[in-house]
Amino acid sequence: AIIFAMLSVIVAEFLGANIGMGFLIVNQSSQMDAPGVFANVLILSAVVTLSVPAFAQKRVALVVGNNSYANLPADRQLQNAVNDARLMRGTLEKLGFEVLYGENLDRRNLIDKLFDLTARIGQNDIALFFFAGHGVSFSGANYLLPTDVPAPRATGRSEEGRLAEQALAETVVIERLTGSGARVAVVVLDAC
């Protein structure tokens, strides 16, 4: 089942005028099956269609699917993340999105793709970020794990800090999207 971790609308000021910036953040606790992906796309379509006026210039998305983690054992590898990302990419393209896409991205490539996304976003555009793969949560903060994340060595705060440094924080994704000038930003995390 889809778990909505957060649904909020943030109002930001651009050029002295109030313009609503909508954020929809969807977190999933396990890998999506095809109906789960379809449900997310249906929700995203509704948000995009109903919350954005006709003057939106373009729709740009980054879709990432990470199955293969080099430093994790075989029982920690994922089976459906890349398939979910491929399905999301195809659906978003049919909805008129320009889609940047990546499979099994290490940290450097994940960050590069995020910067590529924000470089393509302008005022009044719609931005969407979709990540399917491993994620962790420490002290209330969510982190997306790239494929080159090191295997955990211990437990405790020091290990949390080490893994957080190797991951991509959800807050970084949100900060990049808000700084891009997008009118609506949608973040979908299918992480387990």
C-alpha positions, -999 to 999 in steps of 0.1 A, spaced: 0 0 0 11 35 -7 21 55 24 19 92 21 45 104 45 40 141 37 17 162 17 22 199 20 19 230 0 46 256 4 40 292 -6 72 309 -19 78 345 -31 94 349 -65 100 383 -80 80 400 -54 48 381 -63 33 352 -44 34 321 -65 23 288 -49 49 260 -51 34 226 -45 53 197 -31 41 162 -30 64 138 -13 55 101 -14 75 76 5 71 39 1 84 14 27 89 -14 1 94 -19 -36 64 -10 -57 46 -35 -79 30 -24 -112 -3 -14 -95 17 7 -70 36 25 -98 3 31 -116 -13 45 -85 16 69 -80 15 80 -116 -22 85 -114 -17 107 -83 11 126 -100 -10 132 -131 -38 146 -109 -14 169 -90 2 181 -122 -31 186 -141 -50 203 -112 -24 223 -95 -6 240 -124 -20 268 -145 -17 267 -182 13 290 -182 37 263 -170 65 262 -195 77 226 -194 77 194 -174 110 179 -164 117 147 -144 146 128 -131 138 90 -127 163 68 -110 162 30 -104 189 13 -83 189 -25 -80 226 -34 -78 246 -23 -48 283 -32 -51 290 -34 -14 259 -51 -2 254 -89 0 232 -108 -25 202 -109 -1 202 -70 1 201 -65 -37 167 -53 -51 147 -69 -79 121 -44 -90 136 -9 -86 149 -6 -122 116 -20 -136 96 5 -115 118 33 -128 114 22 -164 77 21 -160 76 55 -144 99 69 -172 76 56 -199 45 69 -182 59 104 -176 71 107 -212 35 99 -223 24 128 -200 47 152 -218 77 152 -194 112 155 -206 127 126 -186 163 123 -174 169 87 -165 195 66 -147 199 30 -136 222 18 -108 238 52 -102 267 57 -79 269 88 -57 288 110 -82 264 101 -111 233 105 -89 244 140 -79 253 148 -115 218 138 -127 202 159 -100 222 189 -111 213 181 -147 176 182 -137 178 215 -119 197 231 -148 168 223 -171 141 238 -148 130 274 -152 104 297 -137 69 281 -137 81 247 -148 70 214 -132 98 193 -117 95 157 -107 121 135 -89 115 97 -87 139 74 -69 134 36 -66 161 19 -45 175 15 -10 170 43 15 175 48 52 162 72 79 184 85 107 171 109 134 141 118 113 161 125 81 157 104 49 187 94 28 187 78 -7 215 52 -11 236 53 -43 249 19 -56 284 25 -42 273 31 -6 296 12 17 283 -18 37 274 -10 73 303 -18 97 287 -12 130 257 3 147 253 36 164 255 73 157 290 72 142 279 46 116 248 66 109 269 96 102 293 76 79 264 63 58 247 97 57 279 112 43 279 86 15 242 90 7 220 117 -8 198 135 17 161 140 8 165 176 20 192 182 -6 168 170 -34 141 194 -21 166 223 -17 178 218 -53 142 218 -66 131 248 -46 162 267 -57 155 259 -94 124 281 -97 99 253 -104 63 262 -97 55 227 -87 79 201 -75 70 164 -69 93 140 -51 85 103 -51 107 80 -30 102 43 -35 128 33 -10 132 4 13 
